[in-house]
Amino acid sequence: MNAFDVIIAGCGPAGATAGFILARQGLSTAMIDQHCFPRPKLCGGLLPLKTTELLHRVFEERIDTLAEKGIINYTSHGYQIYLLKDLLVNKTTDLPFSFVDRSDYDQFLLEKARSQGVALFQDERVTAVDPVEGDLWTSTGKRFKARFIIGADGINSVVRRCFPEDKVKRKTWSANKAAALEVYIPRSCLQRNIDQPQVHLGYVDWGYAWVFPNRDSIIVGIGGLSRKNHKNINQLFLDFMAGLNFTAPADSDGELKLHGHPIPYGNMLTRPVHRNVVLTGDAAGLADPITGEGIYYAHRSSEMAALSILRTVKTGAPLEETCLKLMQRHVFPELRRAKLLRILVFGALKRLPAAMTKRLVLWGDRKALHVIHGLRGYTLKARVKGGRHEDCP
Ligand SMILES: Cc1cc2nc3c(=O)[nH]c(=O)nc-3n(C[C@H](O)[C@H](O)[C@H](O)COP(=O)(O)OP(=O)(O)OC[C@H]3O[C@@H](n4cnc5c(N)ncnc54)[C@H](O)[C@@H]3O)c2cc1C
């Protein structure tokens, strides 16, 4: 049997953050993933300033060194917002948008965790967890034992299955997922240059479509709350693509090479701790219910989980109470506000005539930019506590 202080299921941004912090503090830590890294991960790869600043604070990696190392592979100071075919906003900003390839990004962060002494188990699927005994089993028949388990195993988390119904209302959980599709188009296939991120409104209800630039390709995607979209998401995506005039890569049958993955979209678990098991990132439903942005919340929630485990080890403080306090202060408030605000935002997009929607977008675009980068919260007036430089609690 493999015994550790902490076992982390999942080696995405959430898992790597917890692994890095805990191993650096001397806890024996294992990380397990069903894939061998580097592995592909469907994502737009957009990092706003609040994320790059967290990377600096936690991993000591600055935005410029990440760019030098090729982890940030594209930076844009411009952005565009469209309502169907209408270009509503075409602006530049001094707040840069950074783009990463998730395969490289996740591998880079995993290596950071490994450099602190994490024991890594790849190609092992976690199949079951016993929260009472602290046991965890994998697909190769291995049994692991730990005092603490972190479920950072993404939206279809296996670790989450050991949580009782009062902590994971499973019906509500499923009803609040967004379906998302993406296609990667090599720059060599483009007839025009795409050098800034584009957001496209009006193609999908309770969601949006996007075109994000990367160094060697562009990422075209669409995502929307499944229960609000009765039309097939594939068809919505094809309608969107048709209007863009891009030649996308096709498979041998001439079909578009589409890739799909769900996004937690308003199903945040407010009690993601059960005994000594903590869920973080997508496994706990922690993505922004308006933008779908989840990388920041994966890092931040795992940071809180790791700090609570360290406090529990040092002081004997109860894990659940400690972790909930930190999450309630540093993770949940913005997600809660976004969920409330989106009723207005998506309601207005659906119901208002185009002219009013345009005025609303023009009124709100600067504010939205500041919210996305973490310069202010969803209350719009108040700056996020401590500005964007959120300190370690
Ligand atoms: C199409 C799309 C576009 C997106 N664009 C953006 C964006 O531009 N910016 C942004 O901030 N967010 C974006 N997101 C959201 C973002 O990708 C996620 O919120 C983020 O990846 C969550 O990180 P995580 O570590 O919690 O989970 P993941 O990144 O999903 O990592 C989970 C890991 O767990 C492993 N795993 C799963 N099950 C098991 C198991 N049973 N046993 C062992 N290992 C397991 C997986 O292999 C994976 O490596 C996007 C999502 C989608 C679908």
The ligand as an SDF file (V2000), in Angstrom:
LIG
                    3D

 53 58  0  0  0  0  0  0  0  0999 V2000
  -14.1360   24.5840  -24.0810 C   0  0  0  0  0  0  0  0  0  0  0  0
  -13.6240   25.1570  -22.7940 C   0  0  0  0  0  0  0  0  0  0  0  0
  -12.9630   26.3900  -22.7940 C   0  0  0  0  0  0  0  0  0  0  0  0
  -12.4940   26.9340  -21.6010 C   0  0  0  0  0  0  0  0  0  0  0  0
  -11.7990   28.1120  -21.6440 N   0  0  0  0  0  0  0  0  0  0  0  0
  -11.3070   28.6430  -20.4970 C   0  0  0  0  0  0  0  0  0  0  0  0
  -10.5010   29.8070  -20.5280 C   0  0  0  0  0  0  0  0  0  0  0  0
  -10.2020   30.3500  -21.5950 O   0  0  0  0  0  0  0  0  0  0  0  0
  -10.0540   30.3150  -19.3390 N   0  0  0  0  0  0  0  0  0  0  0  0
  -10.3540   29.7230  -18.1500 C   0  0  0  0  0  0  0  0  0  0  0  0
   -9.9530   30.2460  -17.1040 O   0  0  0  0  0  0  0  0  0  0  0  0
  -11.0910   28.5970  -18.0990 N   0  0  0  0  0  0  0  0  0  0  0  0
  -11.5540   28.0260  -19.2320 C   0  0  0  0  0  0  0  0  0  0  0  0
  -12.2570   26.8520  -19.1890 N   0  0  0  0  0  0  0  0  0  0  0  0
  -12.4560   26.1940  -17.8910 C   0  0  0  0  0  0  0  0  0  0  0  0
  -11.1660   25.4770  -17.4390 C   0  0  0  0  0  0  0  0  0  0  0  0
  -10.6950   24.6550  -18.4900 O   0  0  0  0  0  0  0  0  0  0  0  0
  -11.4290   24.6120  -16.2020 C   0  0  0  0  0  0  0  0  0  0  0  0
  -12.1940   25.3450  -15.2790 O   0  0  0  0  0  0  0  0  0  0  0  0
  -10.1090   24.1820  -15.5540 C   0  0  0  0  0  0  0  0  0  0  0  0
   -9.4150   23.3200  -16.4130 O   0  0  0  0  0  0  0  0  0  0  0  0
  -10.3680   23.4840  -14.2190 C   0  0  0  0  0  0  0  0  0  0  0  0
   -9.1560   22.9640  -13.7230 O   0  0  0  0  0  0  0  0  0  0  0  0
   -9.1550   21.6620  -12.7930 P   0  0  0  0  0  0  0  0  0  0  0  0
   -7.7510   21.4230  -12.4230 O   0  0  0  0  0  0  0  0  0  0  0  0
  -10.1900   21.7990  -11.7480 O   0  0  0  0  0  0  0  0  0  0  0  0
   -9.6910   20.4770  -13.7390 O   0  0  0  0  0  0  0  0  0  0  0  0
   -9.0660   19.8880  -15.0800 P   0  0  0  0  0  0  0  0  0  0  0  0
   -8.2410   20.8890  -15.7630 O   0  0  0  0  0  0  0  0  0  0  0  0
  -10.2220   19.2920  -15.8100 O   0  0  0  0  0  0  0  0  0  0  0  0
   -8.1070   18.7360  -14.5800 O   0  0  0  0  0  0  0  0  0  0  0  0
   -8.6150   17.5590  -14.0120 C   0  0  0  0  0  0  0  0  0  0  0  0
   -7.5630   16.4700  -14.1420 C   0  0  0  0  0  0  0  0  0  0  0  0
   -8.0710   15.3190  -13.4720 O   0  0  0  0  0  0  0  0  0  0  0  0
   -7.8190   14.1700  -14.2460 C   0  0  0  0  0  0  0  0  0  0  0  0
   -8.8380   13.1760  -13.9090 N   0  0  0  0  0  0  0  0  0  0  0  0
  -10.1620   13.2130  -14.1390 C   0  0  0  0  0  0  0  0  0  0  0  0
  -10.7740   12.1270  -13.6340 N   0  0  0  0  0  0  0  0  0  0  0  0
   -9.7950   11.3820  -13.0640 C   0  0  0  0  0  0  0  0  0  0  0  0
   -9.7910   10.1360  -12.3660 C   0  0  0  0  0  0  0  0  0  0  0  0
  -10.9020    9.4520  -12.1340 N   0  0  0  0  0  0  0  0  0  0  0  0
   -8.6100    9.6560  -11.9210 N   0  0  0  0  0  0  0  0  0  0  0  0
   -7.4440   10.3620  -12.1210 C   0  0  0  0  0  0  0  0  0  0  0  0
   -7.4060   11.5360  -12.7850 N   0  0  0  0  0  0  0  0  0  0  0  0
   -8.5620   12.0400  -13.2340 C   0  0  0  0  0  0  0  0  0  0  0  0
   -7.9020   14.6640  -15.6920 C   0  0  0  0  0  0  0  0  0  0  0  0
   -7.1740   13.8080  -16.5650 O   0  0  0  0  0  0  0  0  0  0  0  0
   -7.2980   16.0430  -15.5860 C   0  0  0  0  0  0  0  0  0  0  0  0
   -5.9140   16.0260  -15.8220 O   0  0  0  0  0  0  0  0  0  0  0  0
  -12.7170   26.2610  -20.3590 C   0  0  0  0  0  0  0  0  0  0  0  0
  -13.3730   25.0260  -20.3690 C   0  0  0  0  0  0  0  0  0  0  0  0
  -13.8100   24.4680  -21.5680 C   0  0  0  0  0  0  0  0  0  0  0  0
  -14.4870   23.1320  -21.5550 C   0  0  0  0  0  0  0  0  0  0  0  0
  1  2  1  0
  2  3  1  0
  2 52  2  0
  3  4  2  0
  4  5  1  0
  4 50  1  0
  5  6  2  0
  6  7  1  0
  6 13  1  0
  7  8  2  0
  7  9  1  0
  9 10  1  0
 10 11  2  0
 10 12  1  0
 12 13  2  0
 13 14  1  0
 14 15  1  0
 14 50  1  0
 15 16  1  0
 16 17  1  0
 16 18  1  0
 18 19  1  0
 18 20  1  0
 20 21  1  0
 20 22  1  0
 22 23  1  0
 23 24  1  0
 24 25  2  0
 24 26  1  0
 24 27  1  0
 27 28  1  0
 28 29  2  0
 28 30  1  0
 28 31  1  0
 31 32  1  0
 32 33  1  0
 33 34  1  0
 33 48  1  0
 34 35  1  0
 35 36  1  0
 35 46  1  0
 36 37  1  0
 36 45  1  0
 37 38  2  0
 38 39  1  0
 39 40  1  0
 39 45  2  0
 40 41  1  0
 40 42  2  0
 42 43  1  0
 43 44  2  0
 44 45  1  0
 46 47  1  0
 46 48  1  0
 48 49  1  0
 50 51  2  0
 51 52  1  0
 52 53  1  0
M  END
$$$$
